[in-house]
Amino acid sequence: MGVGGGPLGSVASGEPVHPSVLEAARAWAADDPDPMTRAEMEAVIASADGGDLNAAADLNDRMAGLLEFGTAGLRGALGAGPNRMNRSVVIRAAAGLTAYLKSLSESPFVVVGYDARTNSDFFARDTCAVVVAAGGRAALMPRTLPTPVLAYAVRALGADAGVMVTASHNPPQDNGYKVYVGDGSQIVPPVDGLIADQIAAVAAVSDVPRAESGWEAVEESVIEAYVRDAAAVVAADGPRDVTVVHSAMHGVGTETVLAAFAAAGFPEPILVGAQAEPDPMFPTVSFPNPEEPGAMDLALELAEQTGPDVVIANDPDADRCAAAVAGPGGWRMLRGDEVGALLGSHLLERGVPEGRVFANSIVSSRLLAAMARAAGVAHEETLTGFKWIGRVPGLAFGYEEALGYCVDPEQVKDKDGVSAALLLAELTAVLKAEGLTLVDRLDDLAREHGVYATDAFSIRVSDLSLIGTIMERLRAEPPSSVAGVAVSRLDDLAEGDGGLPPTEGLRWYLEDESRVIVRPSGTEPKLKVYLEVIEPVADGDLRGARERAASRLGSLRTAYEELTAV
């Protein structure tokens, strides 16, 4: 997923626009079915042709190739031009997807969902129109709903594919197009490449037939079935005394979360009112991702006022789940790895059926593997993303540190922030009935398995080539020791080292069992660095172990901030 380098290439900022770019831009504008983006493009063309160098740079960027279709579909900034999210790009994507599906089935069935981001509803209807005109069958979700509801519907309705129009937790200027195959899994290679080939074969949007009507509406019974099955992740006879503060982060999760909590018999969560209703501008946060600094401030303020047992937040399309707990210094966000360990421990306590598997991504903590090993449960490590985690055979539970949790893969083979919220509420209620908290459970896990301390940081770049430069430097000059500790092993993930499919990245193991992974982001222009240290708890001294782990983690971070400096 990202920006493709099309045949036109790009011209450096500060230079006049090339005549070939102007010609291609005029052709694109003439073919644009949306009067708003057509006018937007025409205005940029006029300014660029008139000598405005800023407009020239803008036009060059808009025309720098068609937004690339990859394993996560499409994602990019809204606007006119092939390198933006707009109706022209979406219609091409829908035509390519439909052409691929028609190579497998004469009349493919596609379920389409959408969130509340700008133009999501238009993109969803355009997709249905393309599928129906091509002789396929399309079913459109009746309103804005979470991504996991769409993933559920693909399987529940026996569809050949699903499309979810969402940019998840990206900033408000973005939108995206996420594709699922018939078993409810996200697409992986080679399917993404086959669809991309069909998209590239679309010469013009005016050549793509679009029906005026003929698609179905997904019935409410499907949404009700999702809520019922999501509620079934918790035990029917367990404790229900739990108070939850919930934020939907200006997304589409509130309605479904409230329905699921009610179906499971939990008290209604206390809503962060300013963030409960969908708003594509995300007015109270600078970045609608619970992981980002400040995004949870309103939820934590409400927690200080109301004293709940736990704070739970979803991202805007409700496929991720974040949590915060009270501590000596006030409320604090749990790391994604901490939530993963909590949910995994709860499922292990309940019992895992024979032959089922726990899994997490390579950039997530190794604590889940240690817990599974101690319980005699199989564990697998996958590449980053639920397109890989959701495909693990026999999966019982999977997670990745970026707040993604799959707690019921029989129903949703993707991360699901609604069912994860229910399971977290159940664990909180179970512990509360025993006079304990989520923090107590984390302490117990550390005493049993050691302190697994994790951290991560990113190097955001304006020039994507800098990411390649840093990776080349790390390969050419790999450190033999880091923060005074010898490197015991270096895996070049691009070569398939470590037994995983090739992916861009490097992984270091140090002699003290520390681990570092450096990889480019799949969704944003940044390089990501993931750190983990393991510190045994000797003689019950948990505080001392955590202090030592924090010190080691700090030294590791300092070292890699220097190694990855631009």
PyMOL commands that set and color helices and strands:
alter all, ss='L'
color gray80, all
select helices_A, chain A and resi 19-31+35-49+53-62+87-102+120-133+147-156+191-200+205-207+220-231+254-264+273-275+297-306+336-350+367-375+386-389+417-433+438-449+465-476+493-495+542-563
alter helices_A, ss='H'
color red, helices_A
select strands_A, chain A and resi 74-77+109-114+137-140+161-165+174-181+216-217+244-247+270-271+310-314+321-327+330-333+357-361+378-382+395-400+404-406+451-460+481-482+485-492+506-510+515-520+526-535
alter strands_A, ss='S'
color yellow, strands_A
deselect
rebuild
show_as cartoon
